[in-house]
Amino acid sequence: MAKYLLMCLWVLSAVAGCLADDVTYVNEFYSKTPQKLAKYSWFGNVRLYYFRVPEDAVLVRWLLTAVRGSGFHCGDQNIAVHFRAGAPPVINPILTAFPNSTAVSLAYNLTVNVRSGQAINVTLFNMTNPVPGDWFLAAHLPKDDGKIEQQGLPSCSYLFQPQMFVRRAADMPVLQAYIPLTQTVTAPLKQAQLKVFVPEFTSRLNVFIHTCSVKGGPASDCGLTITLGSTSLGQSSAITVNCSAEEPCALSVANPPWNTWVRVTVEISQPNVTATFIISANYTVGCKPSSVPSDFNASLPLELFSLRSSSSNTSSNASTAAALRANISDGACVQNPSVFREEQDVLSIRFAVSNGNLTVASEVPTMLALDLDSAVDSGGALIVQLDLNVSSLIGAFGSIRACLTPSAPVLQLNTSHSCDAAFMKGYSLRVSSNETKALLRIPFPEAALWYLSLQTICNSSTACRNTSAMVSVSMSVSACVDDCGPYGECRLLRTHSYLYAACVCKAGWLGWSCSDGSAALSFSRQLSAALLLTLSNLLFIPPTCVALYRGYHVEAAVYFFTMFFSTFYHACDQPGVTVMCIMDYDTLQFCDFLGSVVAVWVTIVCMARLKEPFKYVFFMTGTLIIAMAMQLDRRGLWNLLGPVLFALVIMVTAWVYRSVTRHHCYPPNWKRWVFFLLPGMLSALIGVCVYVFAQTDSNYYYTHSIWHIMVATSVVFLLPPREKHVPPWGWPHKLCGYKICRNQKEELYTVT
C-alpha cells in the first residue's frame, strides 16, 4: 500500500512541477477506513463512502484498493463501484423495476476485478475539474446468490478502501463580470483555469475571448476551446465551444446555477505553442422577484402555523386571484411565494405555502424555493405532488406545467422548452382538466436549493390573458419512497456521521420501494412456508415423551421449551402476511437460539450417564454460558460448535472411564450401537450438514424444516435408556401421605 501511495504522490508532484508560475497548486490526500464488502440484495449491503472535494480542485485521482481476505478456491471477483456528486448514488444492480412516478438517473459506475491468483487490486481513476462539494462512492459485490453462510466458516471475503488525491489551485484567477482579463496558455500545460461567480437571479451567463495571439505556431488560428462547468460523472454536463481567430469567440448558457462559482477552462489544441488572449464575462438578470415587505406577518401569513381545514374557502381563493392580477399589472415578472420548511424528524421535512394552494397564472410563472442545501437532506426521497382544483379554472385554460430543478429555476415554461438548467437535469410535471394529479418522486436528491416553477399554459394563443387556475402543492422529504409499501421496511443507515435510508424487502418483493413483484411469493407459498417451519417443530413431541417416560424430566422440559419457542419464532419470522407474533421478535429469536443449543448440550451430557449432582451442575453451568454467548453473538458458529465439542469430551471421557474400569466396551450391548447410537448420530450428522451447507434463501423453508426433523429424530435415538431402579415416567409407585417413597429412599417435602 505504501508503494502505491508514494507512486501517486510522485506523479502528482511531477505534474505540479510543469505548471505555470502564476498559479500555485497544492496537493491534498483523503482516505477512508477499509470495509468488508457484501453481496448485493438491497441498498443496505452497499458500503457507502463520503468525501468532500474542496473548492478550486482541478484534478481528483481516486485510488481504489480491493484486498482479498481469507478463503478457499476463490475465483475471479468483480467489485462494482458507483460515483455521484451531491447525494448517494442511485443504483440498480439487479435490474428491478422502480415505482411509478419516480425519476431516476443511475450513477456512473466502474468495475474493479480481483483475479483468482491476485491478493490485491489497485485501480486509479482520474477526474479533471470535478464539481466541488459532497462526493459519494458506493461499493458492493455482485448479486447475492441466496446461499446462507454460517458465521465462522471459511469464505471468500473482500476489503475495499477508497482514497482521494486532490490537486487544487490555491489562487485560481477570478473572472469578474465586465472586467477583461489577460491570460497566457503555454504547452505542455494547455489549460487555463478561471472561475466566475454567478449571483442570484441570473438568467444567462456569457463568456468571451478577444484578441488572441500565438507564438511558435500559425498566427491565423489560436486553436482555443472554452469549457464552462465541472465534471460530475453524468449528473451534469459541461458546455464546450471551439474558437477561431477570425472573430471573437463567445459561449453563452441559460439558467446557470445561482450563488455558485462556475469553472471556466480554456485549452489549446496546438502543441509547443504559447497563446495569449483576453477573456471577459457578463451575466444577465432577466427576471427578479419583487421585494417582500418588512412585516413578517405580511410576507408569511400565520395560517401556516395552524391546522388548516380540508375544505377550500371560495372567497379567499377569489381574493388571492385578484391580488395576483394586481401584482401582475404592476409589472412583476415572477411570483415568489414564501415557503415554510418544517423539520419533522430525521429525513422527514415538509414544505408548505400559504393556505396550501397556489393561483398559477399564464402571464408570469410562480417560483417556489425548497431548501435542501445540506448534505443531511440528501439521504431520503424528495416528493412533489400537484392537485388541480378544476372548479378554479379561469379563461382559456389548457394545463399547468411545472419544472423542478436544482440550483437555478426555469422561468420559461412553454411547451417548446425543456426543464433542464445549464448544468443540471430538470424534472417536468403537468396537470390538466383530464389529469388533475401529478406526482414526482426523486430518491436521493442532490444537496442544493431546489426550485419549483409553475405556469398556466393556454389552449389558445389569442385569448391567453387573465387565464389562471388554482393548484394544491405538496412538497416533502421522506426517508423512503411510499415508506417501502406493505412488503418492505424502511431502515435508517449510517456511514460515519452521514445518515441515509433504504428499503429492505420481504416475501420475494424487490425494488427501491419494494414495489417490484416479479419474484414475489404467492399467499399459498407463504402459508406453506409458515406451516413447514412451524409444524416441523411438532417432531419434538416424541423426544419430549421419551424423555419423560425414561425419567429425564429436565431434558424433557428443555425439549418442550425448544419446541415452543422455535414454533412461535418461525411464525413471527415469516416474510409475508402469514405472520403471528406472541411476543417481541427479539425475545422469540433469543429463546429459539438458546433452546436449540441447550437441547443439544443436555442430550450429550445426558448420554454421559453422570451422577445427578455432576449432571445438573453441567446442565446449569453450560446453559448460563450459552446464554451469555448468545447475547454476544447469536449467529456465531462457535455458539453451537463449542458446547457440542465440550459435551462430547465429557461423554467420551465418561465412556472411556467405564470401559477401563469394567474391562469391556461401553455401552456394552451391540444392539444399542446398531439400532440406537449409529442411527442417532447419522440423523444428527445429516441435520448439521443440511443446516451448514445446504441452506439458501429459496430453499430455507425446506432445509430448515429438515433440520428440525433430523435433530428431533436424533434425540429419540440418542437418549440413554431408563435406569433400572427408575419407574416408567419417573414417578414413584406409591405416595405415603406427604412422604414420597422413591428409590427406597425417603425425601421429605414440606407442604404449606
Secondary structure, 3 states (H helix, E strand, C coil): CHHHHHHHHHHHHHHHHCCCCCCCEEEEEEECCCEECCEECCHHHCEEEEEEECCCEEEEEEEEEEEECCCCCCCCEEEEEEEEECCCCCCCCCCCCCCCCECCCCCEEEEEEECCCCCEEEEEEEEECECCEEEEEEEEEEECCCECCCECCCCCCEEEEEEEEEEEECCCCECCECCCEEEEEECCCCEEEEEEEECCCCCEEEEEEEEEEEECCCCCCCCEEEEECCECCCCCCCEEEECCCCCCEEEEEECCCCCEEEEEEEEECCCCCEEEEEEEEEEECCCCCCCCCCCHHHHCCHHHHCCCCCCCCHHHHHHHHHHHHHHHHCCCCCECCCCEEEEEECCEEEEECHHHEEEEECCCCEEEEEEECCHHHCCCEEEEEEEEEEEEEECCEEEEEEEEEECCCCCCCCCCCCCCCCCCCCEEEEEECCCCEEEEEEECCCCEEEEEEEEEEECCCCCCCCCEEEEEEEEEEECCHHHHCCCEEEEEEEECCEEEEEEEECCCCECCCCCECCCCCCHHHHHHHHHHHHHHHHHHHHHHHHHHHCCCHHHHHHHHHHHHHHHHHHHHCCCCCCCCCCCCHHHHHHHHHHHHHHHHHHHHHHHCCCCHHHHHHHHHHHHHHHHHHHHHCCCECHHHHHHHHHHHHHHHHHHHHHHHHHCCCCCCCHHHHHHHHHHHHHHHHHHHHHHHHHCECCCHHHHHHHHHHHHHHHHHHHCCCCCCCCCHHHCCCEEECCEEEECCEEEECCCC
